[in-house]
Structures are given as structure tokens and as C-alpha cells.
């Protein structure tokens, strides 16, 4: 039986339009919203999402940049809030195709915000990223750290963050921007998991290499870190989903617009992640050394005290749990959701 969470104190359950809600993080957030008593309606073009990931939630197929379609979805569902996940998310792809990233992540998101303004929807939870910070001046990263992205992905997210105060002044749309670090793992109930095509994240890529897929590319071993590989803050996708529900509740309870880091504050190196996957599976990963990727900082990990204080949120799951849940999902779903394989 699926686990349940209690509705959050003070929250006012209602209809939430979840853009990108059939994708990896979005689908976990939809599940968390429904468990907390909200009605979640997914709005997704299914370019990266999966119908099966809706788990019975209503799904409207459409593009975020289609202002008329988003307006219609907001109006017909009676949504009082938008939780926005619909974005392209690959750092190396953003370096190769910055125009595409600006078109999708900036123009598309502005289309959604335009629709919200037209329909009088004034609550917006924005899926942002630690990539807005760029190369760290100091770690762990706090929300007060300068924002200086070194790739187009981070810059497109920052562009929306910078637009939101102006949009709030003009249209009264309050927002919480959640800057999270490396989403990982899978639904502990086994209903949802990570299924990208192509897969770009290290844990599922390591698992793929173990079960006969392409070798895992190890991008650089000469970073100024203890073992020469990048340090990242891996956070369980279910912990992320919980934070989004708490952010929504804070806005509904009259809380101000704000930005929050979501992370554990405990970074793991690429080599440590590979070792954790090998331990969980009892198998050896097939690793192929490769040069550094452009746009990859050496270390990114969070200080999340602000989220703890204001949202009452703290991550509950360790790297070992993240890897175990990811492996359980993959073992039960070797072809993912099965709709694009």
C-alpha cells in the first residue's frame, strides 16, 4: 500500500496545475500533493514525461508557451496555483544549444506566467536549480551567495527568478523559487522512477552500465576535490517533492516570495556514488574515463537552513537510500515506463 502523509498544518487544499507533472520530479510532486489533500492536474507536452507517471491524476497535453492553452487549462480546472517543472535540464545540452534552452525555459515559462496573470492565478512554485550560483566562492552554498551561472541552463533559470519580482509587482503573483541540487532516487513505494531518453543522470547511468548498457563516462578526474571527481549534493526526489508541497502551503498561508536551497549539505563525489551503486547491486560498474564537460563546477552543495526554518523541511533520506530506491525501481522496471523503448 502506498504511504500517506498528513495534510500540512494551515494548508488550504485546492487545485494545483503542475506543469511538467508527468516528468521525473514533477510526477513525484503530483503524488505528494495528492497525498496532502490537494487536487493536482498535470499539464505536460510529454516530450520528456510519461502518461503512466500520472498515476491516475488528470493530464492535459499541451505546451507551456501556448498562452491560450495554459489559460484554458487554468480556467477549466479552477486551479488556484501553478507548480512549474516544465524545463529542459541538461547542462551540456544547454552549452551546445543555448537558443533552444532560452526558448523553452525562458519564453515558455513566461508564457505560463502570462496565462496566470490573465486568469488571476497568483501562486507560483518554481523549480529552479543550484546552477544559478555558478562556480562557488564558498561552500556550502547559501541563498545569499552571488548568482553567476556558467552555463545556459543555469542562466535561463536565473532569468526567470529575476523576472518574478517584477511580475509580482505588476500582477500580484507571489512565488517561491526552489534551488535544488542533484535530484536522485525513486518513489519508495515503487510506483515512480527516473526514465529519461537519453538518460543523463549518474545513478541511473551507473545502473545501466551494470546491467549491460553503455559504459558510464567519468567526466574528469582532475578537479580540486579529494578524489579528483566532482562533488555534488544528492537529494532524494521524494524529499524534493515534500519541499514543494511545503512551499505551496507557505504561499497559501500568506508567506512572502522567497528563494530556498534544497539539499543535504553532505556532498558525495562521482566515485563515491559509483561505489554506492556497486554496493547496492553487488555488481561492478563499467566506467569509461572522459575529459571534463564544459560548464561543470568542481563542487556544489547546499546550506539549507532557510528551508528548515521557514518551510519546516529537512531531507530524510541518505545516499544509500537514494541508491537502493533507484535500484529497486530499475530492477522492477528494466524498460522504464515502457512507452518510449
N, C-alpha and C positions, 0 to 999 in steps of 0.2 A: 504494500500500500504506500502511496506517495506520502511523504512527510508534510506536515502542515505548520504554518507559522501563524501566530495570532495577529489580528489587525493591530496596527500601531496606535498607541495612545494619541488621541486628538485627531487622527486622520479622518477624512471625510470621503469614504469610498464613492467613486463615481466612474465615469467613462474616461479612459485614457487611450488616445491614439498613439500607437507605438510604431514609429517609422523604422523600417529595418527590423521589425519584430519577428521575422522568420529566419533571421541570421543567428550567428553563434551567441553573442552576448544578449542581443535583443530577445531571443526566444527564452533564455533563462530569466530575463527580467519580466517577460509576459507571464511566465509561470509564477514568479514571486508575487507579482501584482494580483493575480487571481487568488493565490493563497491568502493574501492580505485583505481580500474582500473587494478589490476593485474589479471593474469590468474592463478588460483590455481588448482593444480592437487593433489588429495588425494592419499596417499599410506598408507594402513591400512590392518591389517590381520583380522579385525572385531571381535577380541576376546573380545573387550570391546566397540567397535564402532558400528555404525548403518548405514546401507545403506541409510535410509531415511534422515539422518542428512547431507548427501552430498548436498541436495537441488539443484540437477542438475549438480554439479561440477563433472568432470571426476574422477573416482575412480578406482585405481589399487589395487587389493588384493594381498598382499604379506607381508613377514616378514622383519623387519629392519636388522636382522642378515644375511640375504641372500644377500651377496655382489653382486653376479651376477644379481639377480633380481633388486636390487636397481640401479645398474649401467645401466641396460636396461631401467628402468623407467626414469632415468635422461637423458639418451641419446635419447630415443624415444620422450620424451616430450619437449626436448630442455630447460630443467629447468636451470636457472642461479643461483638459491638459494634453500636452504632447510630450512624449518621451522619445528623444531623437537619437537613433543609432545608425541611420542610413548614411553610409560614407564608404569611400574606398580607404584602405588602411595599410597598404604595403609601402614601407619606406623606400626600398629600391625601385619599385614601380613609379613612385612619385618623383624620384630623381630622373627617371627616364621619360616620364610623361607629365610634366608639371601642368601643362594646359588642361589635360583631362582631369587632373586632380582639382584644379581650381574650378573647372566647370561643374564637376559633380559635388564636391564638398562645400564649395562656397556658393556658387549660383544656385545649386539645388537646395541647400539649406535656407538660403534667403527666400527662395520660393515658398518653402514651408512657413517661414516666419511671416511672409506677406499674407499668406492664406489665413494664418492665425489672427493677424491684425484685422483683416477684413471680417472675420467671423466672431471677433470679440473674445477669443480664447487667450487667456493671459498667464498661463502657467507652462513653463518650458524647462524640461530637464535635458541637458545637453551632454552627450557622450563625447568628452574631449580626450586629451592624451598628455602624457608626460613629455611627449616630443615638442611641446610648446616651449620647453625650457632650453633646448639645445645642449651644448656642452656644459656640464655642471661647473660652476665656480666653486661650489662646496657641496658636500653630500653629508647627510641625506637632504634631498631637495624639499624646501618648504614653499608654500604658495607665494611667499614674498620674493623668491628667487627671480632674477631678471628673466624675461622671456625673450629668447633669441634663437628660434628654430634654425637647424642646419639642413633641413630637407623640406620639400614642398608639402609633404603630408602634415608635418607639424605646423607649417606656416598657414595652411588652409584652416586648420582647427583654430589657430590663434586669430585668424581674420574674423571668424565668427564670434569668438569670445570678445574681440574688440568692438564688434558691431552691436553686441547685445545691450550695453548700457545706453546707446543712442536709441535703439529700438524700444527699450523700456521707457525712456523719456518721452518718446513720441506716442507710443501705443499702450503703455502700461503693462507690457509683458515682463513679468519677473522670471528670473532664470537661475538655476544652479548648474554650474559647469563642473563636471566630474572629470578630473585629470587622472586617469588611471594608468597603471604601469603595465605589466605583461599579463593579460588575461590568459588563464590556462585551466585545464581540468575539464570536468564534465559533471552533469547533474548527478548528485549522489543516488537518486532514485533510478538512474539508468535510462530515463526517458529521452534525454537530450545529450548531445555531444558536439564535438567540433568536426565539421565536414566542409572543408573548403576545396575548391578545384581551381588552380592547383593549391596544395597545402603549403603554407608558408611558415607556420609556427614550429618552434623547436621540438616540443614534446610529441605532437603527432608525427612530425617528420622523423624523429628518432624511432618511434614505434614502427613507422613504415619501413625504415631500414632494417629493423629487426625481423619483420615478418616477410621479407623478400622483396620489398620495394627498392626504389633508388637509394643509393648511399646518402647519408646525411652529410651535407657540406659544412665544414667547420671554418667559418669565415674569420680568419686571423687568429694568430697565437702570440702576437707581439704587442698586445695592449698593456698599458701600465697598471696591471692588476696582478694579484698573487699568482695565478696560473697562466697569465697571458691571454685569457679569453674574456669576452665582455661580461660584465656584471649586470644583472637585471633583477628586478623585484617582481617575482611571480605571485599572482594573486588568483585565488580560486574564483571561477566565474560565478558560482553561487554566492560568494561573499560580495562580489560586484553587484549582482542583482539585488541583494538586500540593501546595499547602499543607495541604489536608485530609488527603491521604494521609500526609504527614509528621507531622501532628498525631496521627493514629491510631497510626502506628508509635511515636511517643514514648510514648503511653499504654500501648501493648502492651509496651514495653520497661521499664515501671515508672515512667515520668515522672510528676511530680505534676500535679494540676489547675492550670490557669493560663488567663489571657486573653492573646490576641495580636492586635495590629493587623495587617491585611494591606493594604498599599498601596504606592505607588511613592515617595511623598514629593514628587512633582512635579505640582502641581495644574495643571489646564487650565480656562480659562473656557468658558462655554457658547459664546461667539462663536468661540473657538479650535477647539472641537470641530466646529462647523458648517463652519468653513473647512477643516478636515482632511477632512471628508466630501466637500466640494465638490472638493477637490484630487484625492481618490482616484477619484471618479466622473467628473470632468470636466464636472459639471453644477452648475447653481445651485439652491440650496435655496429653497423658498418659505416665507418666515418671516412670522409674524403677531405683532406686539407685543401683550403682555398684562400685566396687573398681577402683582405678586408673588403667589406662592402662600403661604398661611399655613403656618407650620411649616418654612420653608426657611432654614437658616442661610446667611450670606454666603459662608463658606469652610470647607471640610472637607478636610483632607489629613493623611496619616499619617506618623508616625515608626515604622518597623517594625524597629528594631534588635533588639528582643527576639525576634522571629520568626527573624531572621537568625541570632542567637546560639544559640537553643535548638532550632530546627527545621532549621537549615541551609537555610533558604528565602530566596530573593530573586526578585523579579519579573524575567522575562526579556524581556518584550515591550513595545514603545513604543506611544504613542498611534497613530502611523502604522500599525503592525502591527495594532493593535486594529481600526482603521477598515478597513484592507484586508481582514482576515479577515471582518469583518461584511458588507462589500460583496460579497465572493465568495460568502458563504452566501446572501445575499438574491438575488443575480443568478441563482444556480443553483436557488433555491427561492423563487420570487416569491410563492407562496401558503403559505410556511412548510412545515410538515409535511403540510398538506393535509387535516387531519382536522376542522378547525372553520371552514372557509371555504366 
